[in-house]
Amino acid sequence: ILIVDGFLKQNFERTHYNKGGNLANPKIRITPIPDELLCLLQDYCENLNENDYLFRSIHNNLYDKAYITFTFKKQIKKAGIEVGDRKLCPHSLRYTYVTRMRRLLPGEVVRKIVGHVNMQMTDYYTKPNINEMIDGIKFSEARKAVNKMYT
């Protein structure tokens, strides 16, 4: 797992807690990562000190929100993803992550992993899959109930 124990404010001040947390209630987040990525990160982190930032530019600068957003949008375009009227930003990946993890793990486990205080927020980030919705209705009590409405 990757432990996220802080973030940078817009003035580049580092906190020792995540968004929505504070020193008394730090709100630490954990992120399970694939084994292959773990090996790459371990190699990358060998020369880092305990309080170093994980990612810096080639000029040793910290990345700011504007640069990350610019790079994200550039990669979306490069990948040929049709954006349409959607407003995609790096935070959009949180919806994808929560939705896909909910397909593999119980909601309460996902809630803890992403650091939500309650399931309502986890549900908010979960986008329905149309095929799962259809399958859920085909063979359920909902199907019987709909048929009863017309008898």
N, C-alpha and C positions, 0 to 999 in steps of 0.2 A: 504494500500500500504506500501511497504518497500522503504524508501528513501536511496539511496546509494550516499553518499556525500564524498567519498574518497576511497583510496586504499593504500595498502602497496607496496612500492618499494621493490626491491630485498634486499636492505640493511635494511629493516624493518622500514624505515622512512614513517610515515603516511602523506598522502596528504589530503587536504580539497577539492579535485576535483578528477574527474575520468580520466582514460586514455584518452589522447588527449585534456585534459583541462589544465587550469592553474589558478592562483589566480584571474586574471582579467576576465577570461571566464571559470568558474568552471566546466561546463559540468556535472551537477547533473543528476542522473538516478533515475527513479521510477520503481518499480516492483509490479504489482498487485499480491496478494497472496490469496490463498483460505482461507475462514473463519476459518476452522479447524486449519490450520497452524498459522493463526493470533493469535488464542487463545493460542496455545503452545508457540509462541514467546513472547506474553505478559506476560505469567507466567514466562518464562525464564528471561525476561528482568527486572523483578521487582527489582532485587538487583543490577542492573548495574547503574553506573553513566553515565552522559551525554556523556563523552568522552571515555568511555570504549569500547573495541573491542567486537563485538557481539560474536565471536567464539574464544575460546582458548582451549588448550589441558587440560587434567586432571591435568597436572603439571603447569597450568597457562602460558604455553608458547604460542607464536603466531605460527600459521601454516604457513609453507613456501610452495612455489610452488612445490618443489620436493616432499614433503610429500603428498600434495593434489593430485598430479599426480599419485603417487604410490598407494594411497588409491583408487582413481578412477579406475585405471587399475585392482586392486585386486577385486573390486566390479563387474566390467564388467565380469571378469573371473568367479566369484562366481555366477553371474546371468546366466551364460551359453550363453552369447551373442557371436555369431560368428563374430570375428573381420575381418578375412580374411586379405586383404592387406590394409585395412583402418588404418589410424593413428588416433585413438581416444584419446582424451584428455579432460579435463574438459571443455575447450572452445568449444568442439564439441556440448555441450548441448545448446549453443547459437543458432546453426542452427536449432535444434529441437524446441526450444522455439519460435523462430521467425516464422518458418514454421507453427507450430500449431496455434499460435495466428493469423496469417494471414488468416487461415481458418475461424476464428470466428469474426475478426474485420477488418475494412478497413485498408489498407496498411499505410495510413498517421497516423492513431492512433498508430499502431504498431511501426512505425518509431519514434514517440515521446516517446513511452514507453521505447524503447531500447536505446534511446539517439543518434540515427543516425542523422547526419546533412542533409543527402539527401536520397531520395528514392532509388537511385542506390545501396547504401550500404545495405538497407533493402532487396532489390531484390536479392542481392548477397547471403544473408543469407537464403533466401527462397528456399527450395528444392521442385521441382515439384512433385506432386502426380500423378502417371500414370493414375489412374482411373478418376481423375478430368480432366486431359488433354484429355482423350478419350471422356468423356461426353461433354466437351466443344466443341469438333469437330463434334460429332454425329449430333447435332441439330443446327449447326451454319452456318453462311455464308461461312465458310471455306469448309464445305461439298459441298455446291452448287458450289463454285469456282473450287474445284477439279473435280467435274463431268463435268463442262464446258470445262475443259482442254482437255477432251477426246471426245468432240462432234464435 
